[in-house]
Amino acid sequence: MAQEFPSQLIKHFFSIGNETKPNDHFFGQFSNEQTSQNKSIETTNNESEESRDELSLINQEVLNHLRTIVPELKFSTYFENSLELKSIANQNAIFEVRTAFIKKSAELYKEEIAKSIYNVLGTQYEIIINAKDQSNDVAPNFSSANFHIKDTSDRPRAMGATKFTLDLTPTRDDLKSRVDAEYIEHMNPNKSGIRVDRSKTFDNFIVGPTNNIAQAASKAVALNPGKDGKYPSLYIHSNSGLGKTHLLHAVANEIAEKHPSYNICLITTRDFMEEMIGLMKINKINDFFKKYTERVDVLMIDDIHELKNKEGTQDQFFHVFNEMHNKGKQLIFTSDKNPKEITGISERIKSRLQWGLVVDIQPPDLETRIAILRRKMEALDLYINEDVLTLIASRIKTNIRELEGSLVRLKAVSELMNVEIEVDLVKEQLMLPNSENEKEITIESVAKATAQYFRLPLADLKSKGRNQDITKARHVAMYLARKVVNAKQQEIGAYFGGRDHSSVIHAVNTISEKVKTDSSLSKDINAIESNL
Ligand SMILES: Nc1ncnc2c1ncn2[C@@H]1O[C@H](COP(=O)(O)OP(=O)(O)OP(=O)(O)O)[C@@H](O)[C@H]1O
């Protein structure tokens, strides 16, 4: 659970007056005289075809709207084939979803649901969401599969006492639904209104060859932010779930500790745009500009690629950027792409984003994945054995959020279903392939993947050739054969052209040293590893 800094310690995402609350401008549109005009559509036992059609049309509109704002996985689990509008009457729009857990998650989107109904009917309704299988708000359906009614007639009971008791023991489906809900929540963090999370620090950011440069640059910024430091503008890019946002939190935490007087603003691009549009609508764009250029010392904008195709916002961003840069403030951006590769962003913004240091994060190697899993296990107070740990780390390679998600799921399964975490359970729960489909990684498969990656014939790697490209590829293959296959030096030497064990040691040591500083080599190694 994210912890917030007390406001005197860190002032982030502060607002100007009352105007910057998300959606204020939207809710300002609601009519004040709706009550008398409220529509009533209900489907009862005698429901008319017409009202049913009407409800289903409105339901469809709501789903269409939610589909555009809810992450795909969440949408398909919580809403699609689940959310059903049952009636609209007396200022209430009553929906039903499958389970109580889905209800909890769906309720987070009440405002958005109200918004889309308003768009269809022009009236604001209170949104009520009931769960089919465990509803407190409507008459419970005791025949539901999730309730077992135990006949207690064989026990002595007082006169007039109830004959049946409700056994609320959840069914397997219900437990599965809980496990899914926890996993989905983890996999789809809600970034809107982001707050600095004290639990994400440099101490618990595991460093490996694929993120060391981004980590070192962030740390340097945190120690010396702004014009006095080396990188007044830092841009971190990577695929999803590789630690960009974690580094932003770590920087914020470190600055709050080392430079407590600094005003830090950590904001998503989406919130930045919403805030700007809200203030533009009430002619207060200057307040927006002043807030950032005068009151903020460190501006961190997450997911800057979302400026894509938003020309008005790009203009404002451009002015804010220039002014903050001129004043020597610290700027940090994250994105899923290198600035050069973002389409739909003006050239002048791309060039601004490239003014400072641009670093990337690649998927972690096996060793780092294992280290991350160990650290997360401690944090979750979860014990899993070495076999399971290695299995997960060797299968989930490209997204750390997924690695963590696997532990979140296993913890939920073991606690809710009261089972031991064993290899078979892990394969079933994480949908890992069965052993017969598992590829065995051998010296041969490492050599082939390396040769393929460097576009060299396998025979060259096994030859006596000393050409620079061949030597590099051979050294990388030997290094991986040691690291991933854990093969003996003699075996490796024998495979690669009958070399002795000291050549293998030399190759492994050379690559181990180089990979610490050569990011292009670490990218190569990582890419080969992911192809194994
Ligand atoms: N090197 C690391 N050590 C420990 N935890 C990490 C590391 N990298 C990422 N994580 C964890 O993985 C999860 C995902 O990371 P984060 O949210 O920072 O990714 P991201 O790159 O910002 O993803 P997105 O682009 O989807 O927003 C977080 O819980 C984060 O703490």
The ligand as an SDF file (V2000), in Angstrom:
LIG
                    3D

 31 33  0  0  0  0  0  0  0  0999 V2000
   15.0920   -2.8800  -10.2470 N   0  0  0  0  0  0  0  0  0  0  0  0
   14.0130   -3.0520   -9.5030 C   0  0  0  0  0  0  0  0  0  0  0  0
   14.1000   -3.4730   -8.2370 N   0  0  0  0  0  0  0  0  0  0  0  0
   13.0080   -3.6770   -7.4880 C   0  0  0  0  0  0  0  0  0  0  0  0
   11.7500   -3.4730   -7.9250 N   0  0  0  0  0  0  0  0  0  0  0  0
   11.5990   -3.0290   -9.1740 C   0  0  0  0  0  0  0  0  0  0  0  0
   12.7100   -2.7920  -10.0240 C   0  0  0  0  0  0  0  0  0  0  0  0
   12.2600   -2.3510  -11.2150 N   0  0  0  0  0  0  0  0  0  0  0  0
   10.9260   -2.3290  -11.1090 C   0  0  0  0  0  0  0  0  0  0  0  0
   10.5140   -2.7260   -9.8890 N   0  0  0  0  0  0  0  0  0  0  0  0
    9.1440   -2.8480   -9.4120 C   0  0  0  0  0  0  0  0  0  0  0  0
    8.3590   -3.2920  -10.5140 O   0  0  0  0  0  0  0  0  0  0  0  0
    7.1010   -2.6400  -10.5180 C   0  0  0  0  0  0  0  0  0  0  0  0
    6.9120   -1.9170  -11.8360 C   0  0  0  0  0  0  0  0  0  0  0  0
    7.8430   -0.8420  -11.8940 O   0  0  0  0  0  0  0  0  0  0  0  0
    7.4380    0.6350  -12.3680 P   0  0  0  0  0  0  0  0  0  0  0  0
    6.0240    0.9350  -12.0410 O   0  0  0  0  0  0  0  0  0  0  0  0
    8.4620    1.5670  -11.8750 O   0  0  0  0  0  0  0  0  0  0  0  0
    7.5640    0.3950  -13.9290 O   0  0  0  0  0  0  0  0  0  0  0  0
    7.4220    1.4290  -15.1250 P   0  0  0  0  0  0  0  0  0  0  0  0
    8.6240    1.2130  -15.9730 O   0  0  0  0  0  0  0  0  0  0  0  0
    7.1760    2.8060  -14.6100 O   0  0  0  0  0  0  0  0  0  0  0  0
    6.1420    0.8410  -15.8510 O   0  0  0  0  0  0  0  0  0  0  0  0
    5.0120    1.5940  -16.7210 P   0  0  0  0  0  0  0  0  0  0  0  0
    5.6970    2.0730  -17.9610 O   0  0  0  0  0  0  0  0  0  0  0  0
    4.0320    0.4940  -16.9970 O   0  0  0  0  0  0  0  0  0  0  0  0
    4.4750    2.6860  -15.8850 O   0  0  0  0  0  0  0  0  0  0  0  0
    7.0860   -1.6950   -9.3330 C   0  0  0  0  0  0  0  0  0  0  0  0
    6.4100   -2.2940   -8.2690 O   0  0  0  0  0  0  0  0  0  0  0  0
    8.5500   -1.5070   -8.9910 C   0  0  0  0  0  0  0  0  0  0  0  0
    8.7490   -1.2730   -7.6100 O   0  0  0  0  0  0  0  0  0  0  0  0
  1  2  1  0
  2  3  1  0
  2  7  2  0
  3  4  2  0
  4  5  1  0
  5  6  2  0
  6  7  1  0
  6 10  1  0
  7  8  1  0
  8  9  2  0
  9 10  1  0
 10 11  1  0
 11 12  1  0
 11 30  1  0
 12 13  1  0
 13 14  1  0
 13 28  1  0
 14 15  1  0
 15 16  1  0
 16 17  2  0
 16 18  1  0
 16 19  1  0
 19 20  1  0
 20 21  2  0
 20 22  1  0
 20 23  1  0
 23 24  1  0
 24 25  2  0
 24 26  1  0
 24 27  1  0
 28 29  1  0
 28 30  1  0
 30 31  1  0
M  END
$$$$
